[in-house]
Amino acid sequence: MLKWAIKPIEELSDTLNRLSNQDFKTQIPLLERQDELGDIARAANIFKNNGVALNSLQDSLHKKVHDQTKALTIKKQQAERDNRIKS
């Protein structure tokens, strides 16, 4: 009986640990349960989805910063070249 009660808690604990390490491919168990463990599983699923969205936004921001830095570097090189030509 004790194993029956503890196994779902261990599953959720393991899943939450994987989510805390940004393993967003992990599947959330117990979503269909209509008890407190199901509530915890659904909350974990929301955290997972928010983590995926946050990672996507971070990737997008990194790309924008990279692209803008590259564009500014090119403009700086052009300005330096123009200054050398003027001199």
C-alpha positions in Angstrom: 0.0 0.0 0.0 2.8 2.4 0.9 4.5 1.8 -2.5 1.2 2.6 -4.3 1.0 5.9 -2.5 4.7 6.9 -2.8 5.4 5.9 -6.5 3.3 8.8 -8.0 5.0 11.3 -5.6 8.4 9.9 -6.7 7.4 10.3 -10.4 6.4 13.9 -9.9 9.5 14.6 -7.9 11.7 13.2 -10.6 9.8 15.1 -13.3 10.1 18.4 -11.3 13.9 17.8 -11.0 14.2 17.3 -14.7 12.2 20.5 -15.3 14.4 22.4 -12.9 17.3 21.4 -15.2 15.4 22.8 -18.2 14.6 19.3 -19.6 11.4 20.6 -21.3 11.1 17.4 -23.4 10.1 15.5 -20.3 6.5 14.3 -20.1 4.4 15.3 -17.1 2.8 12.2 -15.4 -0.5 12.1 -13.6 -2.2 15.0 -15.5 -5.4 13.1 -15.7 -5.7 12.6 -11.9 -8.4 14.5 -10.2 -6.7 14.9 -6.8 -3.9 16.9 -5.3 -1.3 15.1 -7.3 -3.1 15.9 -10.5 -3.2 19.5 -9.4 0.6 19.5 -8.9 1.1 17.8 -12.2 -1.0 20.4 -14.0 0.9 23.2 -12.3 4.2 21.5 -13.4 2.8 21.4 -16.9 2.2 25.2 -16.8 5.8 25.7 -15.5 7.0 23.5 -18.3 5.1 25.5 -21.0 6.3 28.8 -19.5 9.9 27.5 -19.6 9.6 26.5 -23.2 8.2 30.0 -24.0 10.9 31.7 -22.0 13.6 29.7 -23.8 12.1 30.7 -27.1 12.1 34.4 -26.2 15.7 34.2 -24.9 16.8 32.6 -28.2 15.0 35.3 -30.1 16.6 38.0 -28.0 20.1 36.5 -28.4 19.6 36.4 -32.2 18.5 40.0 -32.3 21.5 41.1 -30.2 23.8 39.1 -32.4 22.3 40.6 -35.6 22.4 44.2 -34.2 26.0 43.8 -33.0 27.0 42.5 -36.4 25.3 45.5 -38.1 26.9 48.0 -35.7 30.3 46.4 -36.3 29.9 46.8 -40.0 28.8 50.5 -39.6 31.7 51.2 -37.3 34.2 49.7 -39.9 32.6 51.7 -42.6 32.8 54.9 -40.5 36.5 54.2 -39.7 37.2 53.6 -43.4 35.4 56.8 -44.3 37.5 58.7 -41.7 40.7 57.3 -43.1 39.7 58.3 -46.6 38.9 61.9 -45.4 42.3 62.1 -43.7 
